[in-house]
Amino acid sequence: MKHTPGPWIVDGKVIRTQYGGQVCMFSGMIRQTRDDIEANAKLISAAPDLLKSLNEMVEMMDGGDGHGAGSAWHIKAKVAVAKATL
């Protein structure tokens, strides 16, 4: 994967790696409440874990697990993984 490896941690308006490196920082350019900023930060910091879990599910379906393979959610999951990794 080409993204900064997780886990990512919320540190105020900054998303950091587990080693303290900065992944991103929220600026004051967009008017958002503190609650909005915190919610966005939590979602962004969960991205590596969400992608890993979703990718594992897609691989399981692609590998022949018949539970839901080819279903609408399986296809949506494949599209989401491709969007994040291509």
VOGU-3710 file (C-alpha; in Angstrom, 3 decimals, decimal comma):
1> mkhtpgpwiv> 0,000/0,000/0,000  1,178/3,503/-0,754  -0,405/5,257/2,228  1,261/5,976/5,552  0,909/2,798/7,613  -1,442/2,856/10,595  -2,333/3,034/13,276  -3,117/6,724/13,086  -3,835/8,721/16,237  -5,899/11,874/16,771
11> dgkvirtqyg> -3,846/14,612/18,450  -6,041/17,707/18,555  -6,285/18,989/14,966  -3,474/16,707/13,787  -3,527/13,045/12,713  -0,231/11,395/13,657  1,394/8,029/13,113  2,131/5,837/16,093  5,691/7,210/15,924  4,615/10,863/16,017
21> gqvcmfsgmi> 4,876/11,694/12,316  2,167/13,969/10,924  -0,310/12,441/8,454  -2,544/15,496/8,122  -3,685/18,605/9,949  -7,040/20,340/9,932  -6,825/24,026/9,081  -9,186/26,840/9,960  -10,054/27,485/6,308  -13,409/25,698/6,501
31> rqtrddiean> -15,864/26,760/9,169  -16,418/23,708/11,299  -17,371/23,231/14,899  -14,922/21,578/17,257  -17,236/18,544/17,307  -17,107/18,339/13,483  -13,309/18,538/13,504  -13,049/15,820/16,163  -15,510/13,555/14,311  -13,620/14,004/11,028
41> aklisaapdl> -10,310/13,352/12,761  -11,624/10,116/14,286  -12,919/8,928/10,912  -9,665/9,758/9,136  -7,570/8,126/11,856  -9,630/4,911/11,461  -8,992/4,778/7,685  -6,043/2,323/7,749  -7,947/-0,113/9,986  -11,136/0,208/7,929
51> lkslnemvem> -9,252/-0,387/4,685  -7,444/-3,420/6,095  -10,674/-4,996/7,352  -12,561/-4,281/4,154  -9,732/-5,665/2,036  -9,675/-8,864/4,119  -13,427/-9,270/3,557  -13,045/-8,775/-0,205  -10,185/-11,285/-0,360  -12,301/-13,810/1,553
61> mdggdghgag> -15,181/-13,371/-0,902  -12,860/-13,492/-3,917  -11,257/-16,631/-2,493  -14,449/-18,627/-2,708  -16,297/-18,000/0,547  -19,849/-18,297/-0,753  -21,467/-16,070/1,865  -22,287/-12,941/-0,101  -19,761/-13,340/-2,926  -20,941/-11,333/-5,902
71> sawhikakva> -23,566/-9,505/-3,870  -24,116/-5,756/-4,094  -22,164/-5,108/-0,876  -19,283/-7,295/-2,096  -19,072/-5,257/-5,291  -19,289/-1,967/-3,347  -16,502/-3,180/-1,047  -14,279/-4,023/-4,031  -14,896/-0,571/-5,512  -14,060/1,105/-2,188
81> vakatl> -10,814/-0,851/-1,802  -9,827/-0,036/-5,381  -10,585/3,655/-4,819  -8,334/3,693/-1,758  -5,472/1,704/-3,251  -5,229/2,591/-6,956
//
